Amino acid sequence: MMRVSSYRDTLEQLARSESVPQSHLAALIAMPTREVLEYAAGLAREVAEQHFGHKVYLRGLLEVSNVCAAGCYYCGLRAENRALGRYTLTTEEILESCEEGYGLGLRSFVLQGGQRADYREPIAKVAREFKSRLSDAALTLSLGEQSGECYEEWRKAGADRYLLRHESANEWHYGRLHPESMSYQNRLGCLKRLSELGYQCGAGFMVGTPEQTALHLAEELEFLAQLRPQMVGIGPFIPHSSTPFGQMPQGSVEQTLLMISLVRLVLPKALIPSTTALATASGNGTQQGVLAGANVVMPNVTPKRYRAGYEIYNGKKSFGTEAVEGLEHLAELLGRVGYEASLERGDHPDFVVK
């Protein structure tokens, strides 16, 4: 076992943007002790505060459809889940939800939904109308793998950002999480095309998925250092009972917090959310994520009658401080740990908004 002082050396090397052997990273990740977590989080907060001060950006999360053609083994929205009642919001429901959030001060919205082949024109229409009505607000899409032409049309229609978690930087492990019809190389190709089109891009992964090792998580850090996305989503794996992984154990909250801190050190200017999954897995997960180096929180603006249907894992939180109705309480909770809930667009510091 490496001494704590050695862990500190490794963390400080990351903070100085120095190269760290993969074996050292894996050893660090495998031992998320309280002392390691606190030291890593302290460094991560210092780095985040250099670029963002004490701001935590709020994004309105709108779950536009739980219809999905993909068969990811970990997701409750998978096409094979016949027990799930499906829904799709209309264009006007989407726009009205965003306008409600806008009226409360939000200036950044994330439209998230299952992967669908029939969404090209409907989402283009939404993006055009969104920019017509809410011209100073940022629009993020998170709708899975699509063709390059589809991504281009959405970008021209007004989409500013795109979130597409790569899920695993290790091709073998990616294959353990997805059916053969889904290609690791295609996922990377999508991320490349999104970047070429001028999107602010987001990647990300879960912590604690089946057969994932500390070495795999070390690979994530090296992958992200090369990809350099503007956003990185990290959350613990939480099983859904209607998936092949339904009986697998939940991912570690401690290891998730450590990975947030490590990604902050590797990508100092990244926009990193304290995810709903983290809040679901831990009672004070939102604050814990921020104290580990995250600087984004995404309260749910989906119409209440649809929220229970977006069940990507069991027990997902979508009310209270995880929702738009709880903005004041969320701001209060962030204030208790020394942070300000910011309603600004919150673009990446190096990204020029045209």
N, C-alpha and C positions, 0 to 999 in steps of 0.2 A: 504493500500500500504506500502511495506517495504521501509525504508529509504535507501538512496544511501549508507550510511555508512554500513548498513546491507548487501547490495549487495557486498560491498568491503570485508567484513568479509567472505562471502560465497566464493567469488573468491579466496581469500587468503587461505582458507581452502583447496580448490581444488588444488591450487598450492603446498601446503604442503602434498598432497596425503592423506588428512584426509577425513573421512566419512562425507558426507553432507546429511541431510534429503531430501528426494525426493520432499517434498513440498517446500523447500527452493529453490531447483534447478528449479522447475516449475515456481515459482514466479519470479525468475531471468530471465528465458527464455521468459516469457510473457511480459517483459518490456525492450525491446532492445533500451533504450534511448541512446542518443549520449554519455552521461557521462559514462553509463555502458559499452557501446561498446569500448570506448577509454581506460577505465581502464582494461577491460578484454583483449583487444588486447595488451596493454603494458605488462601485465604479461605473455601472451602467447609468445610474441616476446622474452622476457627474457629467458623463458624456452627453446624455440627452439634454440636460439643462444648458450645456454650452450652446446648443443649436436651437432649442425650443423654449428655454426658460422653464417656467413651471406650468406651461399650457398643456392641456389635454384636449385634443380636438374631438368634437362630437359629430358623428355622421348619422343621419337617419337611415335605418336599415328597413328596406321594403321587400318582403318576400313575395315576388310577383306570381309565382306558380310552383306547385310541387309536382308537376308533371315532368318526368325525366325518362329519357330513352336509354340512359347508361345503366350498368349493372354493378357498380362499385360494391365490393363485399362489405363495406363498413357503413353504408348510408341507407337510412330508412326510406329515402325517396326512390331507391332503385326500382327500375321498371318491373322487376319480378315480385315486388311487394304488393300482392293483390288485396291486402287488408286495408290499405291506405285509401281514404277518400280523397280524390284529386280535385284541385281547383286551379283556376287561372283568372287573375284579375283582369278586368277590362281596362282599356286605355284610360278611360275617365276615372276609374277607381284608383289607378296608379297616380295620375296627375293630382287628383283631389287629396290623396294621402300626402304627397309631397308638398302641396300647397298648405295643408294643415301644419306640417312640420316647419315649413318656411314661415308661417305666421307666428310660430313660437320662437323664431330666431335662427333655426338651422339653415346653413348655407352649403351643405354637402349631403348628398343622398346616394345610397347604394342600392341598386336594383339587383336582387339575388334570386336565382331560380334554378330549376333543373335544366339539364342539357337537352335541348330540343332542336330538331331540324326545321321546324316550321315557324321559327321566331324571328326570322330575318326582317321581314317588312313590318310586323307589328312593333318590334322594338325600335326600328328606325323611325316609325311614326311617333312613338312615345318620346324619343330623344329630341326630335324636331319640335314637338309641342312643348316639351319641358323647357327647352332653351328659349322658346318664344315667350313663355309665361314667367320663367324664373331665370332670367338671363345672367344674373350674377352668382348663381349657385353652381356647384360642381356636380357632375353626374358620373357616377361609377357604375359599371356593369359587372356582374359576376354570373355568367350564364354558360360556363363550361367551354368545351372545345367546339369551335365553329370553323368554317372555311375562312381563308384569308380575305376573300371578297366580302364575306359577311362582316368581318371585323372592320374592313375598310368602309363599308356603307354606314355602320354604326358610328364610326369615328367622324365621318363627314356630316352625319346627322346631328352631332353635338356631344357625343360621349367623350369625357375627359380622361377617365381612368378605367382600368380593367383588372379585376382580381381573378387569377387562375392558379390555385394552389398546385404545385407540382407533386405534392404528397410524399414523394421520396426521391432523394438524389441518387439512390442506388437502383439501377435498372432491374436487378433481380428482385429486390424488395418491392419495387413498384408492381412487378408482376404478381407478387403474392397478395396484393391488395385489390387487383382489378382482373376482370375476365380477359381472355386472350384477344377479344375484339378491341381492347383499348391498348394503345401503343405508347410506351415511354417516349419514343422518338417523336411521335406526333405531338405529345404534350409539350416537349421542349420546342418543337417547331412552332407551335401556337404562341408560346411566350416570345420567341424571337420575332415573329410577325407582328405581334402587338407592339413591341418596342419600336420596330421599324416604322410603324404607322403613327408614332408620336403619342401613344397612350402613356400615362403614368401607370406603370405596371406593378402588379402585386403577385407574389408567389407565396408559398407557405406549405406547412406540413403539420401533421398530428404527432404528438408524443405518446408513445406507448402502444402503437399499433402492433398486431400480432407479428412475431418474428423480428421485430425491430430490435437492434442492439445499440449499445453505446457507440460502437464504431460507425453504425449507420448515421447516428446523430452527429458525429464528428464530420462525416461526409457532407451533411447538410450545411455546416458552416463553411466548408471549402467551396461547395457549389454556389452558395449565396454570395460569397466573396467574389466569385467570378461573374455571376449573373448580374449582380448589383441592381436588384429591383428597387423601385421607389417605396414599395410597401411589402411587408412580410406578416402573414397571419400564422400564429402558432397557438395551438390549443391542445388539451389532453384528449386522447381517444376516449370516447364514451360509447359503449355498445348500444345497438338497437336490436331488440328481441326478434325482429322480422328480417334479419340479415344472417349470412353465414357466420359472422363474428358475434352473434348475439349473446353467446355464453362466455366470451373472452373477458378478462379483467380490464377494468378502466385504467387509463394511463395515469401516471404519477403527477400530482399537482406540483410537487417539489421539483421534479425534473423539468416540467413545463416552465416553471418560473426561472430555473437556471438557464434553459435554452433561450428564453426571452432576453435575459441579461447578456448572454453570449452573442446573440444576434445583434443586440444594440452595440456591443463593443466592435463587432466586425463591420456593421453598417451604421455608423454614428448618426447619419441624417435620415435614416429610414423612418417611415410612418408605420408603427407597430401597434396593432390594436390589443387591448386587454379584452379577450374574446368572450362571447356568450358561453362557450364551452367551459372556459375557466371559471366564470361566475356560476355556472351550473354545478361544476365539480366541487367548488369550495364556496362556503357561505359568504366570504369577503373576497372572492376571487378578483373582482374588478379592481379594488384597491391594491391587492397583492400584485396584480399584473403591472399597474402603474409604478408601484414602488420597485419593481424588478426592471423597469426601463421602458415599458410601453407608454405610448403617448396618444392613443386614439381609443375612444369608446363608441359603440354603435347602438344607441337605443332604438328599439323596434317601433316603426311607424306603420306596420301592416295593420289593416282594419282588424279589429279584435276578433271578428267571427271567423277569420281565416288562420289565425296564429297557431292554433293547436294542430292544424293540418300540415304545417311545415316541420315535420318531425324527423329531422336527420339523425337524431339519437334520442333515446328515452329520457324524459324529464327535462327537456330543453326549456330554459327560462325565457319568457317573452312578455312578462308583465312587471309591474313595480318599477324598480330602478333600471330594469332592462328594457323599458319601454318609454315612448315619448311622453306618456302621462306622468312619468316620474322624473322629469328633467330637473325640477327644483331639488328633489331629494338626492338625485345623482350628483348635482353640483355641490350640495352640502357634504356628501360622503367624500368627494374628491378634496374639498376644502379641508376636511379633518386631517387628511394626510399631506397637506401642504401644496395642493395643486388647484389650478383654476380651470374650470370647464369652459372651453373656448368654442364659440359658435361660428368662428371664421371658416372659410373654405379649407384651410389647412393643407396647402399644396406642399410638395417636397421642396426643400429650400433651394435646390439647384435646378428646379424645373421652371422654365419660362412659360407662363400662361399666355397664349396668343388670343 
